[in-house]
Amino acid sequence: MSSWGHRTFEDDIALDWLEDLYESEPLAFFRHCLDLTDQEELSFLASIGVVCTSEMIHSILSEPRSGMPEAARVWVADQEDIEIALRGLIPDAIEALDRVLCPSSEMTIRWQDAGETHYGTWYGEVESLKNQLSLIAVGGG
């Protein structure tokens, strides 16, 4: 894996994803990353897109979680104009995170291969993100 930690942006591919985001129209980019209709078995790259998108939605609607790169924090601070539209993406993000966490997801398989402790920590991080998005959806975030 290209990961050096269990947090979303402790991964080379996730950092590349951020660079792509900075060069994109955010809502279109997020919608694209959450559209898994062509993914029978969830690939690692699709999983990265889901987790990163979910992390950014959370960051914009609530606050950045631990491990968010400084450049991403600066970008998030400039995104107030898309908050209302992002709320509509929360159900898609939660559903997509469920697919990331399922046993057949390539990301889940890679983390399981890293060992029980690493897998458990990673799983807890993604599950926590999903739960925090659920709270935001019901107005408690």
C-alpha positions in Angstrom: 0.0 0.0 0.0 1.0 3.6 -0.5 -0.3 4.4 3.0 1.8 5.4 5.9 -1.1 5.8 8.4 -4.7 5.0 8.9 -6.1 8.5 8.3 -7.7 9.4 5.0 -4.8 11.6 3.7 -2.0 9.5 5.0 -1.8 7.9 1.6 0.0 8.9 -1.6 -3.0 8.3 -3.8 -5.3 10.3 -1.5 -2.8 13.2 -1.8 -2.9 12.9 -5.6 -6.8 12.9 -5.3 -6.5 16.3 -3.5 -4.5 17.7 -6.3 -7.2 16.6 -8.8 -9.8 18.2 -6.6 -8.0 21.6 -6.5 -8.1 21.6 -10.3 -11.8 20.6 -10.6 -15.2 22.0 -10.0 -15.8 20.5 -6.5 -19.5 19.5 -6.7 -19.0 17.7 -10.1 -15.9 16.1 -8.8 -17.6 14.9 -5.6 -20.6 13.5 -7.5 -18.3 11.7 -9.9 -16.4 10.1 -7.0 -19.6 9.0 -5.3 -21.1 7.5 -8.4 -20.3 3.8 -8.1 -22.9 2.5 -10.6 -20.1 1.0 -12.8 -18.3 -0.6 -9.8 -19.5 -4.2 -9.3 -16.5 -4.9 -7.1 -15.3 -1.7 -5.5 -11.7 -0.9 -6.7 -9.1 0.6 -4.5 -9.1 3.9 -6.5 -12.8 4.2 -6.3 -12.6 3.6 -2.6 -10.0 6.4 -2.3 -12.4 8.7 -4.1 -15.3 7.8 -1.8 -13.3 8.2 1.5 -11.6 11.4 0.3 -14.9 12.9 -0.9 -16.6 12.0 2.4 -13.8 13.5 4.3 -14.1 16.8 2.4 -17.9 16.9 2.7 -17.5 16.5 6.5 -14.7 19.1 6.6 -16.8 21.7 4.8 -20.1 21.0 6.7 -18.5 20.6 10.1 -14.8 20.8 10.6 -11.7 19.1 9.3 -10.8 15.9 11.2 -7.4 15.0 12.4 -4.8 14.4 9.7 -6.2 16.9 7.2 -3.3 18.5 5.2 -2.9 22.3 5.7 -3.5 23.0 2.0 -6.8 21.1 2.2 -7.8 23.1 5.3 -7.2 26.3 3.4 -9.2 25.0 0.4 -12.1 23.9 2.7 -12.2 27.4 4.3 -13.0 28.8 0.8 -15.9 26.5 0.1 -18.8 28.1 2.0 -20.8 28.6 -1.2 -21.3 24.9 -1.7 -22.5 23.9 1.8 -26.2 23.6 0.9 -25.5 21.5 -2.2 -23.2 19.2 -0.2 -25.9 18.3 2.3 -27.7 16.5 -0.6 -24.6 14.4 -1.2 -24.5 13.0 2.4 -26.8 10.0 1.8 -24.7 9.0 -1.3 -21.5 9.4 0.8 -22.8 7.2 3.6 -24.0 4.5 1.1 -20.6 4.6 -0.6 -18.7 4.4 2.7 -20.8 1.2 3.4 -19.5 -0.2 0.2 -15.9 0.7 1.1 -16.3 -1.1 4.4 -17.8 -4.3 2.9 -15.6 -7.4 2.8 -15.3 -7.4 -1.0 -14.0 -3.9 -1.3 -10.4 -3.8 -2.5 -9.5 -1.2 0.1 -10.9 -3.4 2.9 -9.0 -6.4 1.6 -5.7 -4.4 1.5 -6.2 -3.2 5.1 -7.0 -6.7 6.2 -3.8 -7.8 4.6 -1.9 -5.2 6.7 -2.8 -7.0 9.9 -5.6 -7.0 12.4 -4.5 -3.9 14.4 -4.0 -1.8 11.3 -7.3 -3.0 9.8 -9.2 -2.3 13.0 -7.8 1.2 13.3 -8.5 2.0 9.7 -12.0 0.5 9.9 -12.7 2.6 13.0 -11.7 5.8 11.2 -13.9 5.2 8.2 -16.8 4.1 10.4 -16.4 7.2 12.6 -16.5 9.4 9.4 -19.7 7.6 8.3 -21.3 8.2 11.7 -20.3 11.8 11.8 -21.8 12.4 8.4 -25.0 10.7 9.6 -25.1 13.2 12.5 -24.6 16.1 10.1 -27.5 14.8 8.0 -29.9 14.9 10.9 -28.7 18.3 12.0 -26.5 17.4 14.8 -23.1 18.0 13.2 
